[in-house]
Amino acid sequence: MKKQIKQIDYEYVAEGQKVEFALLLANLLLAKGMTKAQLAKATGKHISYITHIMGGKANLTIGTMAYLLAAMGEELKITY
């Protein structure tokens, strides 16, 4: 029973991090006066993919997160 509870907690944390990154992107876009379309063009990604990410639904790699941030002149920093 304990293992199941821990697994659910990890999944909950992971989902929360996806949403947190989506909010970070949204805030950066606002701060920089960029649109999702402009971010899509800057990264060569489809706007539907950017929308998917910003909905907190995408399971991104660290490389993809760094790439998206770099396209906005930012750097990915990971802390624990």
PyMOL Python script that loads the backbone (N, CA, C, O; Angstrom):
from pymol import cmd

cmd.read_pdbstr("""\
ATOM      1  N   MET A   1       0.815  -1.196   0.000  1.00  0.00           N
ATOM      2  CA  MET A   1       0.000   0.000   0.000  1.00  0.00           C
ATOM      3  C   MET A   1       0.864   1.268   0.000  1.00  0.00           C
ATOM      4  O   MET A   1       0.547   2.224  -0.708  1.00  0.00           O
ATOM      5  N   LYS A   2       1.938   1.289   0.775  1.00  0.00           N
ATOM      6  CA  LYS A   2       2.803   2.471   0.821  1.00  0.00           C
ATOM      7  C   LYS A   2       3.391   2.798  -0.551  1.00  0.00           C
ATOM      8  O   LYS A   2       3.462   3.967  -0.929  1.00  0.00           O
ATOM      9  N   LYS A   3       3.816   1.771  -1.303  1.00  0.00           N
ATOM     10  CA  LYS A   3       4.403   2.007  -2.624  1.00  0.00           C
ATOM     11  C   LYS A   3       3.419   2.721  -3.538  1.00  0.00           C
ATOM     12  O   LYS A   3       3.809   3.631  -4.269  1.00  0.00           O
ATOM     13  N   GLN A   4       2.159   2.328  -3.511  1.00  0.00           N
ATOM     14  CA  GLN A   4       1.163   2.970  -4.360  1.00  0.00           C
ATOM     15  C   GLN A   4       1.004   4.440  -3.987  1.00  0.00           C
ATOM     16  O   GLN A   4       0.904   5.288  -4.873  1.00  0.00           O
ATOM     17  N   ILE A   5       0.979   4.750  -2.726  1.00  0.00           N
ATOM     18  CA  ILE A   5       0.838   6.139  -2.293  1.00  0.00           C
ATOM     19  C   ILE A   5       2.038   6.961  -2.751  1.00  0.00           C
ATOM     20  O   ILE A   5       1.867   8.072  -3.254  1.00  0.00           O
ATOM     21  N   LYS A   6       3.249   6.432  -2.584  1.00  0.00           N
ATOM     22  CA  LYS A   6       4.442   7.160  -3.028  1.00  0.00           C
ATOM     23  C   LYS A   6       4.409   7.396  -4.534  1.00  0.00           C
ATOM     24  O   LYS A   6       4.728   8.494  -4.991  1.00  0.00           O
ATOM     25  N   GLN A   7       4.027   6.382  -5.314  1.00  0.00           N
ATOM     26  CA  GLN A   7       3.968   6.515  -6.764  1.00  0.00           C
ATOM     27  C   GLN A   7       2.988   7.623  -7.155  1.00  0.00           C
ATOM     28  O   GLN A   7       3.285   8.433  -8.033  1.00  0.00           O
ATOM     29  N   ILE A   8       1.855   7.660  -6.525  1.00  0.00           N
ATOM     30  CA  ILE A   8       0.878   8.701  -6.817  1.00  0.00           C
ATOM     31  C   ILE A   8       1.454  10.072  -6.477  1.00  0.00           C
ATOM     32  O   ILE A   8       1.256  11.026  -7.230  1.00  0.00           O
ATOM     33  N   ASP A   9       2.154  10.184  -5.371  1.00  0.00           N
ATOM     34  CA  ASP A   9       2.767  11.455  -4.988  1.00  0.00           C
ATOM     35  C   ASP A   9       3.781  11.916  -6.028  1.00  0.00           C
ATOM     36  O   ASP A   9       3.816  13.099  -6.367  1.00  0.00           O
ATOM     37  N   TYR A  10       4.606  11.005  -6.539  1.00  0.00           N
ATOM     38  CA  TYR A  10       5.593  11.371  -7.557  1.00  0.00           C
ATOM     39  C   TYR A  10       4.904  11.849  -8.830  1.00  0.00           C
ATOM     40  O   TYR A  10       5.327  12.831  -9.439  1.00  0.00           O
ATOM     41  N   GLU A  11       3.856  11.161  -9.223  1.00  0.00           N
ATOM     42  CA  GLU A  11       3.121  11.566 -10.421  1.00  0.00           C
ATOM     43  C   GLU A  11       2.500  12.946 -10.231  1.00  0.00           C
ATOM     44  O   GLU A  11       2.504  13.769 -11.146  1.00  0.00           O
ATOM     45  N   TYR A  12       1.973  13.188  -9.051  1.00  0.00           N
ATOM     46  CA  TYR A  12       1.374  14.487  -8.730  1.00  0.00           C
ATOM     47  C   TYR A  12       2.426  15.593  -8.818  1.00  0.00           C
ATOM     48  O   TYR A  12       2.170  16.661  -9.374  1.00  0.00           O
ATOM     49  N   VAL A  13       3.589  15.330  -8.273  1.00  0.00           N
ATOM     50  CA  VAL A  13       4.682  16.312  -8.321  1.00  0.00           C
ATOM     51  C   VAL A  13       5.093  16.573  -9.764  1.00  0.00           C
ATOM     52  O   VAL A  13       5.282  17.726 -10.153  1.00  0.00           O
ATOM     53  N   ALA A  14       5.233  15.522 -10.559  1.00  0.00           N
ATOM     54  CA  ALA A  14       5.636  15.674 -11.961  1.00  0.00           C
ATOM     55  C   ALA A  14       4.608  16.490 -12.739  1.00  0.00           C
ATOM     56  O   ALA A  14       4.977  17.359 -13.529  1.00  0.00           O
ATOM     57  N   GLU A  15       3.337  16.219 -12.525  1.00  0.00           N
ATOM     58  CA  GLU A  15       2.292  16.979 -13.216  1.00  0.00           C
ATOM     59  C   GLU A  15       2.338  18.448 -12.797  1.00  0.00           C
ATOM     60  O   GLU A  15       2.148  19.341 -13.621  1.00  0.00           O
ATOM     61  N   GLY A  16       2.587  18.686 -11.531  1.00  0.00           N
ATOM     62  CA  GLY A  16       2.696  20.060 -11.043  1.00  0.00           C
ATOM     63  C   GLY A  16       3.849  20.805 -11.687  1.00  0.00           C
ATOM     64  O   GLY A  16       3.741  21.998 -11.969  1.00  0.00           O
ATOM     65  N   GLN A  17       4.955  20.106 -11.920  1.00  0.00           N
ATOM     66  CA  GLN A  17       6.114  20.738 -12.555  1.00  0.00           C
ATOM     67  C   GLN A  17       5.820  21.101 -14.006  1.00  0.00           C
ATOM     68  O   GLN A  17       6.294  22.125 -14.497  1.00  0.00           O
ATOM     69  N   LYS A  18       5.042  20.271 -14.694  1.00  0.00           N
ATOM     70  CA  LYS A  18       4.653  20.591 -16.069  1.00  0.00           C
ATOM     71  C   LYS A  18       3.845  21.881 -16.100  1.00  0.00           C
ATOM     72  O   LYS A  18       4.069  22.753 -16.940  1.00  0.00           O
ATOM     73  N   VAL A  19       2.903  21.986 -15.172  1.00  0.00           N
ATOM     74  CA  VAL A  19       2.066  23.185 -15.103  1.00  0.00           C
ATOM     75  C   VAL A  19       2.908  24.399 -14.720  1.00  0.00           C
ATOM     76  O   VAL A  19       2.717  25.490 -15.258  1.00  0.00           O
ATOM     77  N   GLU A  20       3.835  24.204 -13.795  1.00  0.00           N
ATOM     78  CA  GLU A  20       4.708  25.309 -13.382  1.00  0.00           C
ATOM     79  C   GLU A  20       5.535  25.825 -14.561  1.00  0.00           C
ATOM     80  O   GLU A  20       5.697  27.035 -14.717  1.00  0.00           O
ATOM     81  N   PHE A  21       6.059  24.921 -15.392  1.00  0.00           N
ATOM     82  CA  PHE A  21       6.833  25.348 -16.556  1.00  0.00           C
ATOM     83  C   PHE A  21       5.933  26.072 -17.556  1.00  0.00           C
ATOM     84  O   PHE A  21       6.343  27.062 -18.161  1.00  0.00           O
ATOM     85  N   ALA A  22       4.716  25.582 -17.728  1.00  0.00           N
ATOM     86  CA  ALA A  22       3.768  26.239 -18.633  1.00  0.00           C
ATOM     87  C   ALA A  22       3.481  27.665 -18.166  1.00  0.00           C
ATOM     88  O   ALA A  22       3.417  28.586 -18.979  1.00  0.00           O
ATOM     89  N   LEU A  23       3.311  27.844 -16.866  1.00  0.00           N
ATOM     90  CA  LEU A  23       3.084  29.185 -16.319  1.00  0.00           C
ATOM     91  C   LEU A  23       4.310  30.074 -16.506  1.00  0.00           C
ATOM     92  O   LEU A  23       4.184  31.263 -16.795  1.00  0.00           O
ATOM     93  N   LEU A  24       5.486  29.494 -16.340  1.00  0.00           N
ATOM     94  CA  LEU A  24       6.723  30.239 -16.571  1.00  0.00           C
ATOM     95  C   LEU A  24       6.771  30.751 -18.007  1.00  0.00           C
ATOM     96  O   LEU A  24       7.079  31.919 -18.243  1.00  0.00           O
ATOM     97  N   LEU A  25       6.464  29.874 -18.969  1.00  0.00           N
ATOM     98  CA  LEU A  25       6.461  30.293 -20.372  1.00  0.00           C
ATOM     99  C   LEU A  25       5.445  31.405 -20.611  1.00  0.00           C
ATOM    100  O   LEU A  25       5.742  32.392 -21.284  1.00  0.00           O
ATOM    101  N   ALA A  26       4.253  31.243 -20.061  1.00  0.00           N
ATOM    102  CA  ALA A  26       3.207  32.251 -20.246  1.00  0.00           C
ATOM    103  C   ALA A  26       3.648  33.597 -19.684  1.00  0.00           C
ATOM    104  O   ALA A  26       3.451  34.634 -20.318  1.00  0.00           O
ATOM    105  N   ASN A  27       4.237  33.582 -18.508  1.00  0.00           N
ATOM    106  CA  ASN A  27       4.709  34.830 -17.895  1.00  0.00           C
ATOM    107  C   ASN A  27       5.840  35.465 -18.695  1.00  0.00           C
ATOM    108  O   ASN A  27       5.893  36.686 -18.842  1.00  0.00           O
ATOM    109  N   LEU A  28       6.741  34.637 -19.211  1.00  0.00           N
ATOM    110  CA  LEU A  28       7.832  35.171 -20.032  1.00  0.00           C
ATOM    111  C   LEU A  28       7.310  35.774 -21.331  1.00  0.00           C
ATOM    112  O   LEU A  28       7.767  36.835 -21.757  1.00  0.00           O
ATOM    113  N   LEU A  29       6.357  35.098 -21.955  1.00  0.00           N
ATOM    114  CA  LEU A  29       5.776  35.641 -23.182  1.00  0.00           C
ATOM    115  C   LEU A  29       5.159  37.013 -22.917  1.00  0.00           C
ATOM    116  O   LEU A  29       5.359  37.950 -23.689  1.00  0.00           O
ATOM    117  N   LEU A  30       4.417  37.123 -21.830  1.00  0.00           N
ATOM    118  CA  LEU A  30       3.813  38.417 -21.475  1.00  0.00           C
ATOM    119  C   LEU A  30       4.881  39.473 -21.214  1.00  0.00           C
ATOM    120  O   LEU A  30       4.793  40.593 -21.718  1.00  0.00           O
ATOM    121  N   ALA A  31       5.880  39.111 -20.430  1.00  0.00           N
ATOM    122  CA  ALA A  31       6.937  40.063 -20.065  1.00  0.00           C
ATOM    123  C   ALA A  31       7.713  40.544 -21.284  1.00  0.00           C
ATOM    124  O   ALA A  31       8.159  41.690 -21.326  1.00  0.00           O
ATOM    125  N   LYS A  32       7.875  39.680 -22.265  1.00  0.00           N
ATOM    126  CA  LYS A  32       8.662  40.022 -23.450  1.00  0.00           C
ATOM    127  C   LYS A  32       7.792  40.526 -24.599  1.00  0.00           C
ATOM    128  O   LYS A  32       8.303  40.888 -25.659  1.00  0.00           O
ATOM    129  N   GLY A  33       6.475  40.549 -24.385  1.00  0.00           N
ATOM    130  CA  GLY A  33       5.570  41.017 -25.429  1.00  0.00           C
ATOM    131  C   GLY A  33       5.521  40.087 -26.623  1.00  0.00           C
ATOM    132  O   GLY A  33       5.275  40.524 -27.747  1.00  0.00           O
ATOM    133  N   MET A  34       5.754  38.808 -26.386  1.00  0.00           N
ATOM    134  CA  MET A  34       5.741  37.817 -27.461  1.00  0.00           C
ATOM    135  C   MET A  34       4.417  37.064 -27.475  1.00  0.00           C
ATOM    136  O   MET A  34       3.725  36.971 -26.461  1.00  0.00           O
ATOM    137  N   THR A  35       4.082  36.533 -28.638  1.00  0.00           N
ATOM    138  CA  THR A  35       2.910  35.678 -28.769  1.00  0.00           C
ATOM    139  C   THR A  35       3.364  34.226 -28.900  1.00  0.00           C
ATOM    140  O   THR A  35       4.542  33.945 -29.125  1.00  0.00           O
ATOM    141  N   LYS A  36       2.411  33.316 -28.756  1.00  0.00           N
ATOM    142  CA  LYS A  36       2.720  31.898 -28.971  1.00  0.00           C
ATOM    143  C   LYS A  36       3.181  31.678 -30.407  1.00  0.00           C
ATOM    144  O   LYS A  36       4.063  30.858 -30.664  1.00  0.00           O
ATOM    145  N   ALA A  37       2.583  32.408 -31.335  1.00  0.00           N
ATOM    146  CA  ALA A  37       2.969  32.284 -32.742  1.00  0.00           C
ATOM    147  C   ALA A  37       4.419  32.710 -32.953  1.00  0.00           C
ATOM    148  O   ALA A  37       5.151  32.079 -33.715  1.00  0.00           O
ATOM    149  N   GLN A  38       4.828  33.774 -32.282  1.00  0.00           N
ATOM    150  CA  GLN A  38       6.218  34.231 -32.404  1.00  0.00           C
ATOM    151  C   GLN A  38       7.184  33.215 -31.796  1.00  0.00           C
ATOM    152  O   GLN A  38       8.260  32.975 -32.343  1.00  0.00           O
ATOM    153  N   LEU A  39       6.801  32.618 -30.666  1.00  0.00           N
ATOM    154  CA  LEU A  39       7.647  31.591 -30.059  1.00  0.00           C
ATOM    155  C   LEU A  39       7.736  30.376 -30.972  1.00  0.00           C
ATOM    156  O   LEU A  39       8.806  29.787 -31.127  1.00  0.00           O
ATOM    157  N   ALA A  40       6.621  30.007 -31.569  1.00  0.00           N
ATOM    158  CA  ALA A  40       6.611  28.877 -32.499  1.00  0.00           C
ATOM    159  C   ALA A  40       7.551  29.147 -33.674  1.00  0.00           C
ATOM    160  O   ALA A  40       8.327  28.275 -34.067  1.00  0.00           O
ATOM    161  N   LYS A  41       7.480  30.344 -34.226  1.00  0.00           N
ATOM    162  CA  LYS A  41       8.346  30.702 -35.359  1.00  0.00           C
ATOM    163  C   LYS A  41       9.813  30.706 -34.946  1.00  0.00           C
ATOM    164  O   LYS A  41      10.670  30.225 -35.688  1.00  0.00           O
ATOM    165  N   ALA A  42      10.106  31.247 -33.765  1.00  0.00           N
ATOM    166  CA  ALA A  42      11.493  31.328 -33.286  1.00  0.00           C
ATOM    167  C   ALA A  42      12.096  29.953 -33.040  1.00  0.00           C
ATOM    168  O   ALA A  42      13.306  29.770 -33.174  1.00  0.00           O
ATOM    169  N   THR A  43      11.267  28.998 -32.684  1.00  0.00           N
ATOM    170  CA  THR A  43      11.769  27.654 -32.363  1.00  0.00           C
ATOM    171  C   THR A  43      11.579  26.660 -33.498  1.00  0.00           C
ATOM    172  O   THR A  43      12.112  25.552 -33.444  1.00  0.00           O
ATOM    173  N   GLY A  44      10.830  27.040 -34.520  1.00  0.00           N
ATOM    174  CA  GLY A  44      10.555  26.118 -35.615  1.00  0.00           C
ATOM    175  C   GLY A  44       9.545  25.044 -35.240  1.00  0.00           C
ATOM    176  O   GLY A  44       9.447  24.016 -35.909  1.00  0.00           O
ATOM    177  N   LYS A  45       8.801  25.284 -34.177  1.00  0.00           N
ATOM    178  CA  LYS A  45       7.777  24.331 -33.724  1.00  0.00           C
ATOM    179  C   LYS A  45       6.413  24.806 -34.211  1.00  0.00           C
ATOM    180  O   LYS A  45       6.229  25.988 -34.502  1.00  0.00           O
ATOM    181  N   HIS A  46       5.466  23.892 -34.299  1.00  0.00           N
ATOM    182  CA  HIS A  46       4.101  24.257 -34.657  1.00  0.00           C
ATOM    183  C   HIS A  46       3.443  24.957 -33.480  1.00  0.00           C
ATOM    184  O   HIS A  46       3.707  24.626 -32.324  1.00  0.00           O
ATOM    185  N   ILE A  47       2.593  25.920 -33.776  1.00  0.00           N
ATOM    186  CA  ILE A  47       1.902  26.639 -32.706  1.00  0.00           C
ATOM    187  C   ILE A  47       1.043  25.686 -31.876  1.00  0.00           C
ATOM    188  O   ILE A  47       0.840  25.912 -30.683  1.00  0.00           O
ATOM    189  N   SER A  48       0.538  24.623 -32.502  1.00  0.00           N
ATOM    190  CA  SER A  48      -0.265  23.654 -31.744  1.00  0.00           C
ATOM    191  C   SER A  48       0.587  22.969 -30.677  1.00  0.00           C
ATOM    192  O   SER A  48       0.084  22.640 -29.602  1.00  0.00           O
ATOM    193  N   TYR A  49       1.865  22.751 -30.961  1.00  0.00           N
ATOM    194  CA  TYR A  49       2.766  22.152 -29.975  1.00  0.00           C
ATOM    195  C   TYR A  49       3.033  23.134 -28.833  1.00  0.00           C
ATOM    196  O   TYR A  49       3.059  22.740 -27.667  1.00  0.00           O
ATOM    197  N   ILE A  50       3.228  24.395 -29.164  1.00  0.00           N
ATOM    198  CA  ILE A  50       3.427  25.421 -28.133  1.00  0.00           C
ATOM    199  C   ILE A  50       2.187  25.502 -27.245  1.00  0.00           C
ATOM    200  O   ILE A  50       2.301  25.606 -26.023  1.00  0.00           O
ATOM    201  N   THR A  51       1.013  25.455 -27.851  1.00  0.00           N
ATOM    202  CA  THR A  51      -0.239  25.475 -27.094  1.00  0.00           C
ATOM    203  C   THR A  51      -0.342  24.255 -26.191  1.00  0.00           C
ATOM    204  O   THR A  51      -0.777  24.363 -25.045  1.00  0.00           O
ATOM    205  N   HIS A  52       0.052  23.107 -26.698  1.00  0.00           N
ATOM    206  CA  HIS A  52       0.050  21.861 -25.914  1.00  0.00           C
ATOM    207  C   HIS A  52       0.973  21.998 -24.699  1.00  0.00           C
ATOM    208  O   HIS A  52       0.609  21.607 -23.590  1.00  0.00           O
ATOM    209  N   ILE A  53       2.142  22.544 -24.912  1.00  0.00           N
ATOM    210  CA  ILE A  53       3.096  22.762 -23.818  1.00  0.00           C
ATOM    211  C   ILE A  53       2.500  23.719 -22.790  1.00  0.00           C
ATOM    212  O   ILE A  53       2.556  23.469 -21.586  1.00  0.00           O
ATOM    213  N   MET A  54       1.932  24.807 -23.278  1.00  0.00           N
ATOM    214  CA  MET A  54       1.418  25.827 -22.369  1.00  0.00           C
ATOM    215  C   MET A  54       0.150  25.389 -21.647  1.00  0.00           C
ATOM    216  O   MET A  54      -0.282  26.036 -20.693  1.00  0.00           O
ATOM    217  N   GLY A  55      -0.436  24.306 -22.097  1.00  0.00           N
ATOM    218  CA  GLY A  55      -1.563  23.716 -21.386  1.00  0.00           C
ATOM    219  C   GLY A  55      -1.104  22.799 -20.270  1.00  0.00           C
ATOM    220  O   GLY A  55      -1.923  22.229 -19.548  1.00  0.00           O
ATOM    221  N   GLY A  56       0.220  22.655 -20.127  1.00  0.00           N
ATOM    222  CA  GLY A  56       0.769  21.803 -19.076  1.00  0.00           C
ATOM    223  C   GLY A  56       0.626  20.328 -19.367  1.00  0.00           C
ATOM    224  O   GLY A  56       0.668  19.506 -18.451  1.00  0.00           O
ATOM    225  N   LYS A  57       0.455  19.975 -20.647  1.00  0.00           N
ATOM    226  CA  LYS A  57       0.198  18.582 -21.012  1.00  0.00           C
ATOM    227  C   LYS A  57       1.403  17.868 -21.613  1.00  0.00           C
ATOM    228  O   LYS A  57       1.417  16.640 -21.696  1.00  0.00           O
ATOM    229  N   ALA A  58       2.395  18.611 -22.026  1.00  0.00           N
ATOM    230  CA  ALA A  58       3.548  18.011 -22.703  1.00  0.00           C
ATOM    231  C   ALA A  58       4.564  17.478 -21.700  1.00  0.00           C
ATOM    232  O   ALA A  58       4.837  18.107 -20.678  1.00  0.00           O
ATOM    233  N   ASN A  59       5.111  16.322 -22.007  1.00  0.00           N
ATOM    234  CA  ASN A  59       6.173  15.730 -21.194  1.00  0.00           C
ATOM    235  C   ASN A  59       7.503  16.103 -21.857  1.00  0.00           C
ATOM    236  O   ASN A  59       8.013  15.373 -22.707  1.00  0.00           O
ATOM    237  N   LEU A  60       8.047  17.237 -21.456  1.00  0.00           N
ATOM    238  CA  LEU A  60       9.205  17.819 -22.131  1.00  0.00           C
ATOM    239  C   LEU A  60      10.531  17.259 -21.637  1.00  0.00           C
ATOM    240  O   LEU A  60      10.667  16.861 -20.480  1.00  0.00           O
ATOM    241  N   THR A  61      11.495  17.240 -22.535  1.00  0.00           N
ATOM    242  CA  THR A  61      12.861  16.922 -22.128  1.00  0.00           C
ATOM    243  C   THR A  61      13.512  18.200 -21.611  1.00  0.00           C
ATOM    244  O   THR A  61      13.028  19.305 -21.856  1.00  0.00           O
ATOM    245  N   ILE A  62      14.597  18.033 -20.905  1.00  0.00           N
ATOM    246  CA  ILE A  62      15.347  19.196 -20.430  1.00  0.00           C
ATOM    247  C   ILE A  62      15.837  20.005 -21.627  1.00  0.00           C
ATOM    248  O   ILE A  62      15.835  21.235 -21.596  1.00  0.00           O
ATOM    249  N   GLY A  63      16.252  19.318 -22.666  1.00  0.00           N
ATOM    250  CA  GLY A  63      16.720  19.998 -23.869  1.00  0.00           C
ATOM    251  C   GLY A  63      15.651  20.872 -24.500  1.00  0.00           C
ATOM    252  O   GLY A  63      15.934  21.991 -24.929  1.00  0.00           O
ATOM    253  N   THR A  64      14.434  20.373 -24.558  1.00  0.00           N
ATOM    254  CA  THR A  64      13.335  21.151 -25.130  1.00  0.00           C
ATOM    255  C   THR A  64      13.024  22.365 -24.270  1.00  0.00           C
ATOM    256  O   THR A  64      12.786  23.453 -24.793  1.00  0.00           O
ATOM    257  N   MET A  65      13.024  22.188 -22.957  1.00  0.00           N
ATOM    258  CA  MET A  65      12.778  23.325 -22.068  1.00  0.00           C
ATOM    259  C   MET A  65      13.862  24.383 -22.251  1.00  0.00           C
ATOM    260  O   MET A  65      13.562  25.574 -22.330  1.00  0.00           O
ATOM    261  N   ALA A  66      15.119  23.951 -22.319  1.00  0.00           N
ATOM    262  CA  ALA A  66      16.232  24.883 -22.501  1.00  0.00           C
ATOM    263  C   ALA A  66      16.116  25.606 -23.844  1.00  0.00           C
ATOM    264  O   ALA A  66      16.377  26.806 -23.930  1.00  0.00           O
ATOM    265  N   TYR A  67      15.727  24.883 -24.881  1.00  0.00           N
ATOM    266  CA  TYR A  67      15.583  25.445 -26.223  1.00  0.00           C
ATOM    267  C   TYR A  67      14.495  26.516 -26.257  1.00  0.00           C
ATOM    268  O   TYR A  67      14.687  27.591 -26.826  1.00  0.00           O
ATOM    269  N   LEU A  68      13.355  26.212 -25.645  1.00  0.00           N
ATOM    270  CA  LEU A  68      12.250  27.173 -25.605  1.00  0.00           C
ATOM    271  C   LEU A  68      12.658  28.446 -24.872  1.00  0.00           C
ATOM    272  O   LEU A  68      12.376  29.556 -25.326  1.00  0.00           O
ATOM    273  N   LEU A  69      13.319  28.272 -23.746  1.00  0.00           N
ATOM    274  CA  LEU A  69      13.755  29.439 -22.976  1.00  0.00           C
ATOM    275  C   LEU A  69      14.822  30.231 -23.727  1.00  0.00           C
ATOM    276  O   LEU A  69      14.804  31.462 -23.713  1.00  0.00           O
ATOM    277  N   ALA A  70      15.745  29.538 -24.379  1.00  0.00           N
ATOM    278  CA  ALA A  70      16.795  30.222 -25.138  1.00  0.00           C
ATOM    279  C   ALA A  70      16.199  31.068 -26.262  1.00  0.00           C
ATOM    280  O   ALA A  70      16.713  32.141 -26.578  1.00  0.00           O
ATOM    281  N   ALA A  71      15.122  30.585 -26.859  1.00  0.00           N
ATOM    282  CA  ALA A  71      14.455  31.340 -27.926  1.00  0.00           C
ATOM    283  C   ALA A  71      13.867  32.646 -27.404  1.00  0.00           C
ATOM    284  O   ALA A  71      13.567  33.554 -28.179  1.00  0.00           O
ATOM    285  N   MET A  72      13.703  32.733 -26.080  1.00  0.00           N
ATOM    286  CA  MET A  72      13.195  33.958 -25.462  1.00  0.00           C
ATOM    287  C   MET A  72      14.304  34.714 -24.739  1.00  0.00           C
ATOM    288  O   MET A  72      14.038  35.636 -23.968  1.00  0.00           O
ATOM    289  N   GLY A  73      15.546  34.317 -24.993  1.00  0.00           N
ATOM    290  CA  GLY A  73      16.684  35.003 -24.390  1.00  0.00           C
ATOM    291  C   GLY A  73      16.915  34.645 -22.938  1.00  0.00           C
ATOM    292  O   GLY A  73      17.538  35.406 -22.199  1.00  0.00           O
ATOM    293  N   GLU A  74      16.420  33.496 -22.525  1.00  0.00           N
ATOM    294  CA  GLU A  74      16.551  33.059 -21.136  1.00  0.00           C
ATOM    295  C   GLU A  74      17.344  31.762 -21.063  1.00  0.00           C
ATOM    296  O   GLU A  74      17.598  31.116 -22.080  1.00  0.00           O
ATOM    297  N   GLU A  75      17.727  31.395 -19.859  1.00  0.00           N
ATOM    298  CA  GLU A  75      18.528  30.187 -19.639  1.00  0.00           C
ATOM    299  C   GLU A  75      17.823  29.297 -18.619  1.00  0.00           C
ATOM    300  O   GLU A  75      17.308  29.780 -17.611  1.00  0.00           O
ATOM    301  N   LEU A  76      17.805  28.008 -18.889  1.00  0.00           N
ATOM    302  CA  LEU A  76      17.220  27.045 -17.959  1.00  0.00           C
ATOM    303  C   LEU A  76      18.195  26.806 -16.816  1.00  0.00           C
ATOM    304  O   LEU A  76      19.368  26.503 -17.036  1.00  0.00           O
ATOM    305  N   LYS A  77      17.700  26.944 -15.602  1.00  0.00           N
ATOM    306  CA  LYS A  77      18.503  26.655 -14.413  1.00  0.00           C
ATOM    307  C   LYS A  77      17.724  25.657 -13.571  1.00  0.00           C
ATOM    308  O   LYS A  77      16.555  25.876 -13.255  1.00  0.00           O
ATOM    309  N   ILE A  78      18.372  24.570 -13.215  1.00  0.00           N
ATOM    310  CA  ILE A  78      17.720  23.528 -12.428  1.00  0.00           C
ATOM    311  C   ILE A  78      18.299  23.544 -11.026  1.00  0.00           C
ATOM    312  O   ILE A  78      19.515  23.477 -10.844  1.00  0.00           O
ATOM    313  N   THR A  79      17.429  23.631 -10.043  1.00  0.00           N
ATOM    314  CA  THR A  79      17.853  23.589  -8.646  1.00  0.00           C
ATOM    315  C   THR A  79      17.087  22.488  -7.936  1.00  0.00           C
ATOM    316  O   THR A  79      16.058  22.017  -8.420  1.00  0.00           O
ATOM    317  N   TYR A  80      17.586  22.094  -6.813  1.00  0.00           N
ATOM    318  CA  TYR A  80      16.885  21.082  -6.015  1.00  0.00           C
ATOM    319  C   TYR A  80      17.009  21.407  -4.567  1.00  0.00           C
ATOM    320  O   TYR A  80      16.488  20.677  -3.724  1.00  0.00           O
TER     321      TYR A  80
END
""", "prot")
cmd.dss("prot")
cmd.show_as("cartoon", "prot")
cmd.util.cbc("prot")
cmd.orient("prot")
